[in-house]
Amino acid sequence: MAEYKLTVAGLGPGDAGLITRATWARIEAAQHIILRTRIHPTVEVLDVAGISYETYDHLYEEADDFDELYASIVDDLMARARTMDVLYLVPGSPFVAERTVRLLRERTTEAGVPLEILPAMSFLEPLFAALGLDPVNGLSIVDAMDEEAVAASPAQDLIITQLYSRELASDLKILLMEHFPDTQEVIYLHHLALPDERVQRIPLFELDWQEDIDHLTTLFIPYTPGFWENG
């Protein structure tokens, strides 16, 4: 009986030039490619190159919540991997803020399905470049939808990722205002490493005023002794 393999690779932070050579070689050689979503700037180079692929975008409309969405994606990938080699492509890096990959690692281990995950550049490298930041002194990275993690008290700089809508930004702002004054300076990062990149210092109360918030938006809050401790 033939043994098939599931391979996961990342499309990088958005600039096509940041896709690794190893990943591009796999893309060119793959017979069956499926994207978590085509809503990512790098997907355009797949179209230009005439690469055929499927996506899971339809599941975003059908699922009631993200837990159901990710479970459905993983179920489908596991089913496909029993009958064919599959290359699953995700935005950024498979190792950074990618829930489906964490679930796949668990499921493939349990089922004995071969899994290979290729390294890729995440949004963090362009963020470090934009801020001139060396994370060696410590850094907290949390998902904007994880209220418990956001409300924790990091004694270091804080990155809040997956800030994909103004509605979510509004909820996040209210939560952060329990710890920070309304005028606390935060750094708004949008479309890093892309031509329309925006890195701007804004007061916290203006967070949800930003009209260009989308899935490539991140917030950076430099560590401010005193505020978290008094929250």
PEDAJO-V485816 format. One line per field, one symbol per residue. phi: phi as a letter, one per 20 degrees, with the letter a starting at -180 (. if undefined). psi: psi as a letter, one per 40 degrees, with the letter a starting at -180 (. if undefined). A space follows every 50 residues. Layout:
phi = ???
psi = ???
This chain:
phi = .fddcdddbdemfqegfeffffffffffefecdcdfbeeagffgffffem febdcdfffffeffbfffgfffffgffffffecafcdddcfmdfeclcff ffffffffffemefccdefbeefffffgffemddffeoadccegeeffff efdfeagcdddmeebfffffffgfffffddfgegfcdecclfmdgegccb ecfgfegeefedgbfddcdccfgcgofffef
psi = hihiihhhiieiedhdeehiddddddddeidhhhidieghddddddddef hiiiifddddddididddddddddddddddeeeihhhhhiibieehfgdd ddddddddddefhhhhhiiihaedddddddefhhedeihhhihdegdddd eighfiihhhifgeidddddddddddeediidehhihhhhfheidfhhhh hiideedeeheehaefhihhhihghdddde.
